[in-house]
């Protein structure tokens, strides 16, 4: 009765505006509470609609880099469309606890927190380098910032120089993540609004 009255007075309920659809896919393992935290951050900060792959996905052998005992993040991005076929037409963010790497400048195998296509449909983050020697609250903050950062790349946001912005380059360490605001700066927010304006779905 109350729902009917509300619909008559205010019209049908409207979904929150969203910029894009993002699927979260756990590769091998990732704490459930951190998956929840990532979903919340992406919905509130980046304004995307989040779906989740129901079960963890085994890490693909094709992404294993035996010489350094790591998983190649760039190879994972290549494989994500086949690992999460239900996400066709959407972006995919893979979450994992294993060490990941990519080629950076003169370094053929550089350990990283995450990697996202710029722009593109795929991104991956790892808690491996974020969790050492920190408490649960710090780990959670780091993970959600890195997740929003990599999804930001898929939506066309490059690294920026705005003080405190979550799109700052990590520069090989975690200091910019820990001292930042955990939010998009005004310039990055404006760029996102131009490229991917939030719309009613």
C-alpha positions, 0 to 999 in steps of 0.5 A: 500500500505504501509503495503504491502510494509513493509511486502515485505521489512521486512516480516510479523509483529511478536507478542511480545514475551510472557511467558504465557496468563493471564486473568484479572477478576474483582470480584464485582468492580474495577476501570477501570483505575486500570485494564488498569494499571495492564494490562500494567504492566503485559505486560511490566514487566512480559511479559505475554499476557493479556485478560480481562473478559468482565463483572464484576463477582459477588463475590461467597458466598462460599468465604465469611467469616462471622466471620471477614466480609471478603472474603477468598482469598484461597477460591477465588483461588479455585473457579476462574476456575469455575468463568472464564471458558474461561481461561482454560489453562491460568492464572487468576488474579482476581481484587477486592476492598473488604477485603480479607484474608487467613491463615498465620502461627498462624493466622487463618484469616490474612488480605492480599493485594493479594494471588497467587498460587506458582506455579499455575493458579490463583491469586487475589489482593485487593485494600482494604488495599492499598488505605487507606490514599494515593493519586491516583498515590500511589494507582496505583503504589501499585496495579500494583506492587502487581499484578505483584508480585502475577502473578510472584508467579503463574510463579514459583517465590517465595519471594526473598531477592533482594533489591528493587525487587517486589517479596519481602515479604510484611511482613505484611505491605506496606513498601517494596512495597512503597520503592521498584523499582517496577521491578523484580530484576536480580535474579528473572528475570533470574529465570523467564527466565529459567522457562518461557522463552518468546516465539513468539506466 
